[in-house]
Amino acid sequence: MYKVRIEDDFAAAHFLRDYHGKCENLHGHNYKVYVYLKGEQLNEGGMLYDFTFLKRDLKTVLSKLDHTNLNDLVEDGNEVFAQNPSAERIAKYIFDSLCSLSEDLKKLLYRVDVFETDRNRASFEI
């Protein structure tokens, strides 16, 4: 099994409505994101998936989140995070958004990690 991982980051603000503590107040993070692919076969260029395309795709997704208040993110008339943009929900959003960009990527993507800090991470994995 071949595996690859890339990382990128974005900065955003958020607050958690259904939380009782300081995170219910508006605050921000410099998020770090890891994206993992795996597969059994390499393409004709000897790669699982071209890093150039993978980095481009992740930047496309993260550009929608960067320097925003995540609570305000709306797509197709719906609040993306249901007013609770937790790291877990952000990881799933990134995962789903990447899958929607490419069928080839959808077949290989298996995990997204979102770090709120260097010590706190949430993942979405299939």
C-alpha positions in Angstrom: 0.0 0.0 0.0 1.3 3.4 -1.0 0.6 6.4 1.2 1.2 10.1 0.9 0.5 13.1 3.1 0.5 16.8 2.5 -0.1 19.7 4.8 -1.2 23.3 4.6 -2.7 25.9 7.0 -5.3 28.6 7.3 -6.3 31.2 9.8 -9.9 31.6 10.9 -12.2 32.7 13.7 -15.1 30.7 15.2 -17.1 30.2 18.4 -19.1 27.2 19.6 -22.7 27.9 20.5 -23.4 24.6 22.3 -20.3 24.8 24.5 -20.1 26.2 28.0 -16.6 27.7 28.5 -14.3 30.2 26.9 -14.7 28.6 23.4 -18.2 29.9 23.3 -16.7 33.3 22.7 -15.4 34.4 19.3 -11.7 33.5 19.0 -9.3 32.4 16.3 -6.8 29.7 15.4 -4.0 29.2 13.0 -5.2 25.8 11.8 -2.9 23.2 10.3 -4.3 20.6 8.0 -2.9 17.2 7.0 -4.4 15.3 4.0 -3.7 11.6 3.6 -4.1 9.4 0.5 -3.5 5.7 0.0 -3.7 3.3 -2.8 -2.3 0.1 -4.2 -1.3 1.3 -7.7 0.8 4.1 -8.9 0.0 6.1 -12.0 2.0 6.1 -15.2 4.3 8.7 -13.7 5.1 6.5 -10.8 3.0 8.5 -8.3 0.0 7.7 -6.3 -1.4 11.3 -7.0 0.6 14.3 -8.2 1.6 16.5 -5.2 1.1 19.6 -7.4 -2.5 18.7 -8.0 -3.1 17.7 -4.4 -1.7 20.9 -3.0 -3.7 22.9 -5.5 -6.9 21.1 -4.5 -6.3 21.6 -0.8 -5.6 25.3 -1.4 -8.9 25.6 -3.3 -10.8 24.2 -0.3 -8.9 26.1 2.4 -9.3 29.4 0.5 -13.0 29.2 1.4 -12.1 29.1 5.1 -9.1 31.3 5.4 -9.5 34.6 7.2 -13.2 34.0 7.8 -15.5 33.6 10.7 -16.4 29.9 10.2 -19.8 30.4 11.9 -20.7 32.6 8.9 -19.9 30.1 6.2 -22.9 29.4 4.0 -23.0 27.1 1.0 -26.1 26.5 -1.1 -28.1 28.5 1.3 -27.2 26.4 4.3 -24.9 27.0 7.3 -22.0 24.7 6.7 -21.2 24.0 10.4 -24.6 24.4 12.0 -23.1 27.3 14.1 -20.7 24.9 15.8 -17.5 24.8 13.6 -15.6 22.3 15.7 -12.3 20.8 14.5 -14.1 17.6 13.9 -16.7 19.3 11.6 -13.9 21.2 9.8 -12.1 18.0 9.1 -15.2 16.4 7.6 -15.9 19.6 5.6 -12.4 19.5 4.1 -12.6 15.8 3.4 -16.0 16.1 1.6 -14.9 19.2 -0.3 -11.8 17.5 -1.6 -13.9 14.4 -2.7 -16.1 16.7 -4.7 -13.2 18.0 -6.7 -12.1 14.8 -8.3 -13.2 11.2 -8.7 -9.5 10.0 -8.6 -8.9 12.0 -5.4 -12.2 10.6 -3.9 -10.9 7.0 -4.5 -7.6 7.7 -2.7 -8.5 10.1 0.1 -8.9 8.4 3.5 -8.1 10.9 6.2 -8.0 14.6 7.1 -6.4 15.9 10.3 -7.2 19.4 11.6 -5.0 20.9 14.3 -6.3 23.8 16.3 -3.0 23.9 18.1 0.2 21.9 17.9 -1.2 19.7 20.7 -4.9 19.5 19.7 -6.1 17.6 16.6 -9.3 16.2 15.2 -9.6 13.7 12.3 -12.1 12.5 9.9 -11.2 9.1 8.4 -12.9 6.4 6.3 
